[in-house]
Amino acid sequence: MHMRRKMYLLTGLGLLSMALSAENICVSTPNTSLVINASEGQELKFIYYGEKLSEDDLKNISSSGLPQFPAYPVYGMNCPGEAALAVKHADGNMSLQMEVEKTASRTENNAVITTITMKDKVYPFYIDVCYKAYQDADVIETWTEISHGEKKPVALNQFASAYLPIRRGNVWLSSLYGSWANEGRLAQEALEPGMKVIKNKDGVRNSHTAHAEVMFSLDGQPQENSGNVIGAALCYTGNYKLRIDTDDSEYHQFYAGINEENSAYTLEKEETFRTPELALTYSKEGLSGASRNFHRWARLHKLAHGNQLRKILLNSWEGVYFNINQKGMDQMMADIASMGGELFVMDDGWFGDKYKRNSDNSSLGDWVTDTTKLPKGIGGLLADARKNGVKFGIWIEPEMANTTSELYEKHPEWILKAPQRDPVLGRGGTQVVLDLGNPEVQDFVFGVVDNLMTEYPEIDYIKWDANMDIMNHGSNFLNKDKQSHMYIEYHRGLEKICQRIRAKYPDLTIQACASGGGRANYGYLPYFDEFWVSDNTDALQRIYMQWGTSYFFPAIAMASHISAAPNHQTFRTIPLKYRIDVAMSGRLGMEIQPKNMTDEEKELCRKAIADYKTIRPIVQFGDIYRLISPYDRLGVASLMYTSPEKDKAAFYWWKTETFVNQHIPRVKMAGLNPEKRYRIHELNRIDNTPLAFEGKTFSGAFLMNNGLEIPYRHNVDYHKQNDYASRVLYLEAVN
């Protein structure tokens, strides 16, 4: 859609027709607006992003005094400033000067896509700046498509997805950091002059040490349920770089995109380079409000099967590790079935012929059943699953191999490694990464899933792991002039594989595991149903990790399991009640050997699973309200989920410290209807006597203005006392 002096753009849920002066374009969701100026023959300008504008305000936005920034800054004509795109033409010219050529708009799957095409003033070089505004969620995705008609290739040296100027004025940044077994930790800081960079260079996984998602609190220190917030999430499976340049202007300059380090891209004539989407949201209801926007968008558009309840499962890993056998798997299936579970997943250790998978130093790539462990094979396991009334899932790590494997002996050229260099080896001293840029390798990796599903179509769930980063820069498939494409081609290959799998097996549930939480990113999630938050299942540390992760990802995607005590990672001994209450705040599962549990513990889990089924729709489809953060060190953490209709809610309260004469704040609830009355029922109760408010009703107004006084300890027999306390309350509206 393009007119020289006036443009009519369809926006909003009601497809409202708005007349905008000049070439201002308003990209709108139900509650937000992004305004750009696309005057033909001029540079594309950014004007506004925030709360949805009225028709009158849209008409006058250019007269509001807001400065107009380049919507996609390019290098060469303003060298001191940061750039989103920097290139080198074949003649050596390193500059760009882009002007708007045309604008188009179309509707696709309940979203309006606006594309502004820009052309360099001299060269046949083009940039399409694209905006996808969802009409059922308050998220706008933006990306670029870069192409040219020059006679020789053009080198792309920097190629961010998007740029956003953010007005200075006590702006705070919330971001996630961590490491293996400590993922999703929350960091919050005021933005100060200088450059803030958040990056990833792992090559395979991109959310262990940092995340490609951030939130900007625009009016002071971040608050969970009040304040103006911009959220941004880069949807990319590979290396990324987020830059926030607080220069001498009145604005923070935010750039997000693929990490260009050692990844300069040679763009051929007529080829199109598409950058990953940057998803933007805006909320005036604080950090939790931005989270609710992301969660709704994810369930509707960015998460495989986001509208389907997740099964409650038992995974074998911490129960038996590599000690897989037919009888043991049958026993674990029977145990989870007896506790009300719905799915059993057999983890690592089930495969290998010439080389048996008894530890992490062999057999990856040899995806055949170890018949010494499983004489009846996977078919026998599926028969046992049917007998026990549960579904069956299986673990694979198809992107990897071991040098001790039949695959490596047959295809040493399939691994990522530079010529004339010995491979740098990973996990177990033998692990290597396959070159997914190679179509033959893509066929092999697709075949790992396809062969399993063709022979055993009853498999319900696949746990897809990735336990090594790229240590060796080099591809035997790419030619010598394209070696810098290695990281990008790896992830293009991964996406092609995932697309093929989903096209053939649309109903299969797949978990993205990557040494734990290494693949919590919206680049992966269209192909995966969930991710493993962390290999660390310690309930206390999980509160912190799941809190941070919830900023961007909904509970339905966060696998959260009840594990053993002492915990296998921290060796902390935490009572089962507390472990259950933490696990029930995500997608509930178990990571334990049931035969080592007492009958009393099994009964507590059975009741908890039954209770979780009651609140599962609220947790997995509901709206999150984070109430008191564990990072505030107030001795307690608390959050809740409410149903969209606000007729039901699940409230969580975990004591995080224990001291004599301790003073913990009373938690005020949020997200309820002040006019409704809610009956309170405690789930997973272990106390000898019920809480004072058990079965009582309170108005939503009272619960949000005052909260309930929760005891600091559990009323249990003396020999059962411990230093942990936690509560899960179910709220149901009554007439």
C-alpha positions in Angstrom: 0.0 0.0 0.0 1.6 3.3 -1.0 0.4 6.8 -1.8 2.6 9.9 -2.2 0.7 12.3 0.0 -1.7 10.3 2.1 -1.9 6.8 3.3 -4.9 4.8 4.7 -3.8 1.9 6.9 -5.9 -0.8 8.4 -5.1 -1.2 12.0 -6.5 -2.7 15.2 -8.8 -5.5 16.0 -11.7 -3.8 14.2 -9.6 -3.1 11.1 -10.1 0.6 11.8 -9.4 2.8 8.7 -7.2 5.8 9.7 -6.1 8.7 7.6 -2.6 9.7 8.5 -1.0 12.8 7.1 2.2 12.8 5.1 3.7 9.3 5.0 3.4 8.4 8.7 2.5 4.8 9.2 1.0 3.4 12.4 1.7 -0.2 13.2 -0.8 -1.2 15.9 -1.8 -4.1 18.2 -4.8 -4.0 20.4 -3.1 -1.7 23.0 0.1 -0.5 21.4 1.3 1.7 18.5 4.5 2.0 16.6 4.8 5.0 14.3 7.3 5.5 11.5 7.6 8.1 8.7 8.1 6.5 5.3 8.2 9.5 3.0 9.2 8.4 -0.5 12.7 9.5 -1.4 13.6 10.1 2.2 15.3 8.1 5.0 12.9 5.9 7.0 12.3 7.5 10.3 11.2 6.2 13.7 8.8 8.4 15.6 7.0 6.6 18.4 6.5 3.3 20.3 4.3 2.9 23.3 0.7 2.9 24.4 -1.9 2.9 21.6 -2.5 6.4 20.2 -5.9 7.9 19.5 -6.7 9.1 15.9 -6.2 12.7 16.9 -2.8 12.0 18.5 -1.8 10.1 15.4 -2.6 13.1 13.2 -0.5 15.4 15.4 2.3 13.1 16.4 4.8 14.7 14.1 4.2 18.0 15.8 4.7 16.7 19.3 8.4 17.6 19.5 9.5 13.9 19.4 12.8 13.7 17.5 12.8 11.4 14.4 15.6 8.9 14.3 16.6 6.6 11.4 14.4 3.5 11.8 17.2 1.3 10.6 20.6 3.1 10.9 23.2 2.2 8.3 26.9 2.8 8.3 28.9 5.2 6.1 27.2 8.7 6.2 27.2 9.1 9.9 30.3 7.2 11.0 30.5 8.1 14.7 27.1 6.6 15.5 26.3 3.0 16.0 24.8 1.2 13.0 22.4 -1.6 12.4 23.8 -2.5 9.0 27.4 -2.1 7.6 28.5 -3.5 4.2 31.3 -3.5 1.8 30.4 -3.2 -1.9 32.5 -5.0 -4.5 34.2 -1.7 -5.5 35.4 -1.2 -1.9 32.8 1.4 -1.0 31.8 0.9 2.7 28.9 3.3 2.8 25.1 3.1 2.4 22.6 5.9 1.9 19.0 4.4 2.0 15.8 6.1 0.9 12.2 4.8 0.9 11.1 3.4 -2.4 7.7 1.8 -1.6 5.4 0.6 1.1 3.2 -2.5 1.2 0.8 -4.0 3.7 -0.9 -7.4 4.0 -2.8 -9.5 6.5 -1.5 -13.0 7.5 -2.8 -15.2 10.3 -4.4 -12.6 12.4 -1.5 -10.2 12.0 -0.8 -7.1 9.7 2.6 -7.2 8.0 3.9 -3.8 6.9 6.9 -3.8 4.6 8.9 -0.6 3.7 11.4 -1.1 0.9 14.4 1.1 0.8 17.0 1.5 -1.9 20.5 3.0 -1.8 20.7 6.3 -3.7 23.6 5.0 -5.9 23.8 1.2 -5.7 21.1 -1.4 -6.6 21.1 -2.4 -2.9 17.8 -2.9 -1.0 16.5 -3.3 2.5 13.0 -4.3 3.4 12.1 -3.2 6.9 9.2 -5.4 8.1 6.8 -5.1 10.9 4.3 -7.8 12.0 1.6 -6.5 14.3 -0.5 -9.2 16.0 -4.1 -8.3 16.3 -4.7 -10.8 19.2 -1.6 -10.1 21.2 0.3 -6.9 22.1 3.5 -7.9 20.3 5.1 -6.4 17.1 7.8 -8.4 15.4 10.3 -6.5 13.3 13.1 -7.8 11.0 14.9 -6.9 7.8 15.3 -8.6 4.4 18.5 -7.5 2.7 19.2 -8.0 -1.1 21.0 -6.4 -4.0 21.4 -6.4 -7.8 25.1 -5.5 -7.9 27.3 -7.4 -10.3 29.5 -8.9 -7.6 28.8 -10.1 -4.1 28.5 -7.6 -1.2 30.0 -8.3 2.2 27.6 -7.8 5.1 29.8 -7.0 8.1 27.0 -6.0 10.5 23.4 -6.9 10.2 21.1 -6.3 13.2 17.5 -7.1 13.1 16.2 -3.9 14.5 17.0 -0.6 16.2 14.9 1.2 18.9 15.7 4.5 20.5 14.5 4.7 24.2 14.2 8.1 25.9 16.6 8.7 28.8 15.1 9.4 32.2 16.0 6.8 34.9 15.6 3.8 32.6 16.4 0.4 34.2 17.3 -2.7 32.3 16.2 -6.2 33.4 18.1 -9.1 31.8 18.9 -12.7 32.4 22.4 -14.3 33.0 23.8 -17.5 34.5 25.7 -20.6 33.7 25.1 -24.4 33.5 22.8 -25.4 36.4 22.3 -21.7 37.2 20.3 -20.4 34.2 17.8 -17.6 34.0 19.2 -15.5 36.9 17.7 -12.0 37.0 19.9 -8.8 36.8 18.5 -5.3 37.1 20.5 -2.1 36.7 20.0 1.5 35.8 21.3 2.3 32.3 24.4 4.6 32.6 26.5 6.3 29.9 28.5 3.9 27.8 27.9 0.7 26.0 26.0 -2.3 27.5 26.5 -5.5 25.4 24.7 -8.8 26.0 26.0 -11.5 23.7 26.3 -15.2 22.9 29.0 -17.1 21.0 28.2 -20.7 22.0 27.3 -21.6 18.4 24.8 -24.3 19.3 22.9 -23.1 22.4 22.3 -19.5 23.3 20.7 -19.1 26.8 23.1 -20.5 29.3 25.2 -17.5 30.1 22.9 -14.7 28.8 19.5 -14.3 27.2 18.5 -12.5 24.0 15.5 -11.0 25.8 15.5 -7.8 27.9 13.0 -5.4 29.5 13.3 -1.6 29.9 11.6 0.0 32.8 11.0 3.6 31.6 10.2 5.4 34.8 12.5 4.2 37.5 13.4 1.1 39.4 11.5 -1.9 38.0 8.1 -2.8 39.5 6.3 -6.0 38.9 2.7 -4.7 38.5 3.0 -1.0 37.8 5.2 1.3 35.6 5.8 1.6 31.9 7.9 -1.2 30.4 9.2 -2.1 26.9 10.1 -5.7 26.4 12.3 -7.1 23.6 13.0 -10.7 22.6 15.3 -11.7 19.7 13.9 -14.8 18.1 17.0 -16.6 17.0 18.6 -20.0 17.6 22.2 -18.9 17.2 24.8 -16.4 18.3 23.3 -12.9 19.0 24.4 -9.5 20.2 22.3 -6.9 22.0 23.8 -3.4 22.2 22.6 -0.5 24.3 24.6 2.6 23.5 23.9 5.4 26.0 25.6 8.2 24.2 25.6 12.0 24.6 22.1 12.3 23.2 18.7 12.2 25.0 18.2 8.5 24.0 19.5 5.1 24.7 20.2 3.4 21.4 19.1 -0.3 21.4 20.2 -2.7 18.7 19.5 -6.4 18.5 20.5 -9.1 16.0 22.8 -11.9 15.0 26.3 -11.7 16.5 28.5 -10.6 13.5 31.8 -11.7 15.2 33.6 -14.1 12.8 30.3 -14.3 10.8 30.8 -11.7 8.0 28.3 -12.8 5.3 28.9 -12.7 1.6 25.6 -11.8 -0.1 25.3 -13.0 -3.7 23.4 -11.1 -6.4 19.6 -11.6 -6.1 20.1 -13.5 -2.8 18.0 -12.3 0.2 19.4 -12.3 3.7 16.6 -12.3 6.3 17.5 -11.3 9.8 15.7 -12.9 12.8 12.6 -11.2 14.3 12.9 -8.9 17.3 9.6 -9.1 19.2 8.6 -5.9 21.0 5.9 -5.4 23.6 4.9 -2.4 25.7 2.9 -2.5 29.0 1.9 0.1 31.5 1.4 -2.7 34.1 5.0 -3.3 35.0 7.3 -6.2 34.3 4.5 -8.8 34.9 2.4 -6.9 32.4 5.1 -7.3 29.8 5.5 -10.9 30.7 1.7 -11.5 30.2 2.0 -10.0 26.8 4.9 -12.2 25.8 3.2 -15.3 27.3 -0.1 -14.8 25.4 1.8 -14.2 22.1 3.9 -17.3 22.7 0.9 -19.6 23.4 -0.9 -18.2 20.4 1.9 -17.9 17.8 5.4 -18.9 18.9 5.2 -22.1 20.9 4.5 -25.5 19.4 1.1 -26.7 20.6 0.8 -23.6 22.8 -3.0 -24.3 23.3 -2.7 -27.9 24.5 -2.2 -28.9 28.1 1.1 -30.6 28.8 1.3 -34.1 30.3 2.7 -34.9 33.7 5.8 -37.1 33.2 8.5 -39.0 34.9 12.0 -38.8 33.3 14.5 -41.6 34.0 17.7 -39.5 34.2 18.2 -38.8 37.8 16.6 -42.0 38.7 19.0 -44.4 36.9 21.3 -42.3 34.8 22.9 -44.6 32.2 21.7 -47.8 33.9 18.8 -48.4 31.5 17.2 -51.8 31.4 13.9 -53.3 30.4 12.7 -54.3 33.8 13.7 -51.0 35.4 11.9 -48.9 32.8 8.7 -51.0 33.3 9.0 -50.4 37.1 9.3 -46.7 36.6 6.3 -46.6 34.3 4.2 -48.5 36.8 5.2 -46.1 39.5 4.4 -42.9 37.7 1.1 -44.4 36.5 0.2 -45.3 40.1 0.8 -41.7 41.1 -1.4 -40.3 38.4 1.3 -39.4 35.8 0.6 -39.6 32.1 4.0 -40.0 30.4 7.3 -41.8 31.0 10.5 -40.6 29.3 13.5 -42.8 28.9 16.6 -40.7 29.0 20.3 -41.2 27.8 21.8 -44.7 27.8 19.5 -46.8 25.7 21.5 -47.0 22.4 24.7 -48.2 20.8 25.8 -51.5 19.1 29.5 -51.7 18.5 30.0 -49.0 21.1 27.6 -49.2 24.1 26.3 -46.0 25.7 27.3 -46.7 29.3 28.8 -43.2 29.9 29.0 -39.9 28.1 32.2 -40.8 26.1 30.8 -42.9 23.3 28.0 -43.9 20.9 26.4 -40.5 19.9 25.4 -40.9 16.3 24.7 -44.7 16.6 21.0 -44.5 17.1 20.3 -48.2 17.4 18.9 -49.9 20.5 21.3 -51.6 22.8 19.7 -55.0 23.0 21.8 -56.1 25.9 20.0 -53.5 28.0 16.7 -53.7 26.2 16.3 -57.2 24.7 12.6 -56.5 23.8 13.7 -53.2 22.3 11.7 -50.0 22.1 8.7 -52.1 20.9 8.8 -53.9 24.3 8.9 -50.5 26.1 5.9 -49.3 24.2 4.1 -52.5 25.1 4.9 -51.9 28.8 3.7 -48.3 28.5 0.4 -49.5 27.1 0.1 -52.0 29.9 0.7 -49.3 32.5 -1.6 -46.8 30.9 1.0 -44.1 30.2 2.6 -42.6 27.0 6.2 -43.2 26.2 9.0 -40.7 25.3 12.7 -41.1 24.4 15.9 -39.1 24.6 18.2 -38.2 21.6 21.1 -35.9 20.9 21.0 -35.9 17.1 23.2 -32.9 16.4 26.2 -34.5 18.0 28.6 -37.5 17.7 31.4 -39.1 19.7 34.8 -39.9 18.1 34.1 -43.3 19.6 31.2 -44.1 17.4 30.4 -46.0 14.2 29.1 -42.7 12.7 32.4 -40.9 13.2 34.3 -43.9 11.8 32.2 -43.7 8.7 31.9 -39.9 8.3 34.7 -38.0 10.0 34.1 -35.3 7.4 30.7 -34.5 8.9 31.9 -32.8 12.0 32.7 -29.1 12.5 36.5 -28.8 12.3 39.1 -26.7 10.4 41.2 -28.6 7.9 44.7 -29.4 9.2 43.5 -29.1 12.8 42.7 -31.8 15.3 39.2 -31.5 16.7 38.7 -29.8 20.0 36.7 -32.4 21.9 33.8 -31.8 24.3 31.8 -33.8 26.9 33.4 -37.1 27.9 36.6 -36.2 26.1 35.2 -37.4 22.8 32.1 -35.3 21.8 32.0 -33.4 18.5 29.4 -31.3 16.7 27.9 -32.3 13.4 28.0 -29.8 10.5 24.3 -29.0 10.1 25.1 -26.7 7.1 25.7 -29.9 5.1 22.5 -31.2 3.5 23.7 -34.8 4.0 24.0 -34.2 7.7 20.6 -32.5 7.7 19.2 -35.7 6.1 20.9 -37.8 8.8 19.6 -35.8 11.7 16.1 -35.7 10.3 16.4 -39.4 9.9 17.2 -40.0 13.5 13.7 -38.8 14.4 12.0 -40.1 11.2 13.4 -43.6 11.7 12.2 -43.8 15.3 8.8 -42.4 14.5 8.4 -44.6 11.4 9.2 -47.8 13.2 7.6 -46.8 16.5 4.7 -44.3 15.7 3.4 -44.6 19.3 6.3 -42.6 20.6 4.6 -39.5 22.1 7.5 -37.4 23.3 11.1 -36.7 22.3 13.7 -35.1 24.6 16.1 -33.4 22.1 19.4 -32.6 23.9 22.5 -30.6 22.8 25.4 -30.9 25.2 28.3 -29.2 23.4 29.1 -25.7 22.1 31.0 -25.2 18.8 34.7 -25.3 19.8 36.1 -25.8 16.3 35.7 -23.1 13.6 35.6 -24.9 10.3 33.3 -26.6 7.9 34.3 -29.3 5.4 31.1 -28.5 3.5 31.5 -24.7 3.0 34.1 -23.5 0.5 37.1 -21.5 1.6 35.3 -18.1 0.8 32.3 -19.0 3.0 33.9 -20.2 6.2 32.6 -17.2 8.0 29.0 -18.4 7.3 29.5 -21.4 9.6 27.5 -20.2 12.6 24.7 -18.9 10.4 24.5 -22.0 8.2 24.5 -24.3 11.3 21.2 -22.7 12.4 19.7 -22.5 9.0 20.3 -26.2 8.8 18.8 -26.8 12.2 15.7 -24.8 11.2 15.3 -26.8 8.0 15.5 -30.1 10.0 12.9 -28.8 12.5 10.6 -27.7 9.7 10.8 -31.2 8.1 10.1 -32.9 11.4 7.1 -30.7 12.2 5.7 -31.1 8.7 5.7 -34.9 9.0 5.1 -35.2 12.7 2.9 -32.3 13.7 1.5 -33.9 16.9 4.8 -35.1 18.4 5.8 -33.4 21.7 9.5 -32.3 21.6 11.4 -30.8 24.5 14.4 -28.5 23.8 17.1 -29.6 26.3 20.6 -28.3 25.9 22.7 -29.2 29.0 19.6 -27.8 30.7 18.3 -24.4 29.8 20.6 -23.6 26.9 17.8 -23.3 24.4 15.2 -21.0 26.0 14.6 -18.7 23.0 11.7 -18.0 20.7 13.8 -19.0 17.7 13.6 -22.6 18.8 10.1 -22.7 20.4 8.0 -22.7 17.2 9.4 -26.3 16.8 9.5 -27.3 20.4 6.7 -27.6 23.0 8.9 -26.8 26.1 12.4 -26.5 27.3 14.3 -28.0 30.3 14.8 -25.0 32.5 18.0 -26.3 34.1 19.8 -29.5 34.8 19.7 -28.2 38.4 16.5 -29.6 40.0 17.2 -28.1 43.5 13.9 -26.5 44.5 15.3 -23.5 46.2 17.6 -22.5 43.4 14.8 -23.3 40.9 12.7 -20.5 42.5 15.3 -18.0 41.4 15.9 -19.6 37.9 12.2 -20.0 37.1 11.4 -16.5 38.4 13.8 -15.0 35.9 12.8 -17.3 33.1 9.1 -16.4 33.6 9.9 -12.8 32.6 9.7 -14.0 28.9 8.5 -17.6 28.9 5.1 -19.0 30.0 4.8 -21.8 32.6 3.5 -24.2 29.9 7.0 -24.1 28.3 9.0 -24.5 31.6 9.7 -28.1 32.5 9.9 -28.3 36.3 10.5 -31.6 38.0 10.3 -33.0 41.6 13.6 -34.6 42.3 15.4 -36.5 45.1 16.8 -35.4 48.4 19.7 -34.7 48.9 19.6 -33.0 45.6 22.0 -34.4 43.0 23.4 -31.0 42.0 23.5 -29.0 45.2 23.3 -31.8 47.8 20.8 -29.7 49.7 18.1 -31.6 51.6 14.7 -30.0 51.0 11.5 -31.6 52.1 9.2 -33.2 49.5 6.4 -30.7 50.1 8.6 -27.8 49.2 10.0 -29.6 46.1 6.4 -30.3 45.0 5.2 -26.7 45.5 8.1 -25.3 43.4 7.6 -27.9 40.6 3.9 -27.2 40.4 4.5 -23.6 39.3 5.7 -24.8 35.9 5.0 -27.8 33.7 5.0 -30.5 36.4 7.1 -33.6 36.1 9.3 -35.9 38.2 13.0 -36.6 38.0 13.4 -39.3 40.6 13.6 -43.1 41.3 10.2 -43.9 42.7 11.2 -47.2 44.1 13.5 -45.3 46.6 10.5 -43.3 47.8 8.5 -44.2 50.9 4.8 -45.0 50.6 4.0 -41.7 52.4 6.1 -39.8 49.9 4.4 -41.6 47.0 1.0 -40.7 48.4 2.0 -37.1 48.8 3.0 -37.0 45.1 -0.2 -38.8 44.1 -2.3 -36.1 45.8 -0.1 -33.3 44.4 -0.5 -34.7 40.8 -4.3 -34.8 41.3 -4.2 -31.2 42.7 -2.0 -30.1 39.8 -4.6 -31.4 37.3 -7.1 -29.1 39.0 -5.0 -26.0 38.5 -3.1 -27.1 35.3 -5.3 -25.0 33.0 -4.7 -21.9 35.2 -1.0 -22.4 35.4 -0.4 -23.3 31.7 -2.9 -20.9 30.1 -3.3 -18.3 32.8 -1.9 -14.8 33.4 1.1 -14.5 35.6 1.4 -11.9 38.4 4.8 -11.9 40.2 4.2 -10.6 43.7 7.4 -10.7 45.8 10.7 -11.4 44.2 13.3 -13.8 45.7 15.9 -11.3 44.5 14.5 -8.7 46.9 15.8 -10.9 49.8 12.7 -10.4 51.9 12.7 -14.0 53.1 9.8 -15.0 50.8 9.0 -15.4 47.1 5.4 -15.4 45.8 3.6 -15.3 42.5 0.2 -16.3 41.1 -1.6 -17.3 38.0 -5.2 -16.2 37.2 -7.5 -17.6 34.6 -8.3 -15.2 31.7 -11.9 -14.9 33.1 -10.5 -14.1 36.6 -12.7 -16.8 38.1 -9.9 -19.0 39.3 -6.3 -18.5 40.5 -3.3 -20.5 41.8 -1.2 -18.7 44.4 2.3 -19.8 45.4 4.3 -18.8 48.5 7.8 -20.1 49.3 9.8 -19.1 52.3 13.4 -18.7 51.1 15.2 -18.0 54.4 14.7 -19.1 58.0 15.8 -17.0 61.1 14.5 -16.7 64.6 12.3 -13.6 65.0 12.0 -13.4 61.3 9.7 -10.7 59.7 8.3 -11.6 56.3 6.0 -9.2 54.5 2.3 -10.1 54.0 1.8 -10.8 50.3 -0.9 -8.8 48.5 -2.4 -10.7 45.6 -3.0 -9.3 42.1 -4.9 -10.0 38.9 -8.3 -10.8 40.6 -11.6 -9.2 40.0 -12.2 -6.9 43.0 -16.0 -7.5 42.7 -15.8 -11.2 42.9 -15.6 -13.4 46.0 -13.1 -16.2 46.1 -13.1 -19.4 48.2 -9.6 -20.4 49.4 -8.4 -24.0 49.4 -4.9 -25.1 50.2 -3.3 -27.7 47.9 -0.6 -30.2 49.0 -1.6 -29.7 52.6 0.7 -31.4 55.2 -0.4 -29.5 58.3 -2.3 -31.3 61.1 -4.9 -28.5 61.1 -6.1 -26.5 58.2 -5.2 -22.9 57.7 -7.4 -20.3 59.3 -8.8 -19.2 56.0 -9.4 -22.7 54.6 -12.8 -22.8 52.9 -13.4 -19.2 53.6 -14.4 -16.6 51.0 -12.9 -13.1 50.5 -13.4 -10.4 47.9 -10.9 -9.9 45.3 -10.5 -6.3 46.6 -9.6 -7.6 50.1 -7.1 -10.1 48.7 -5.4 -7.5 46.5 -5.4 -4.7 49.1 -4.5 -6.8 52.2 -3.6 -10.4 51.3 -3.7 -13.4 53.7 -1.5 -13.9 56.8 0.4 -17.1 56.0 2.1 -19.0 58.9 5.9 -19.1 58.7 6.0 -22.8 59.7 4.0 -25.9 59.1 1.8 -27.3 61.9 3.2 -30.9 61.7 4.5 -33.4 64.3 7.7 -32.5 66.0 9.8 -35.1 64.2 8.6 -33.7 60.8 9.6 -30.1 61.5 12.2 -28.5 59.2 13.3 -25.1 58.2 11.3 -24.9 55.0 7.7 -23.7 54.4 5.7 -23.3 51.3 2.0 -23.0 50.3 -0.1 -23.4 47.2 -3.6 -21.9 47.4 -6.4 -22.5 44.9 -8.9 -19.6 44.6 -12.3 -20.2 43.0 -14.9 -17.5 42.5 -18.3 -18.2 44.1 -21.6 -16.6 43.6 
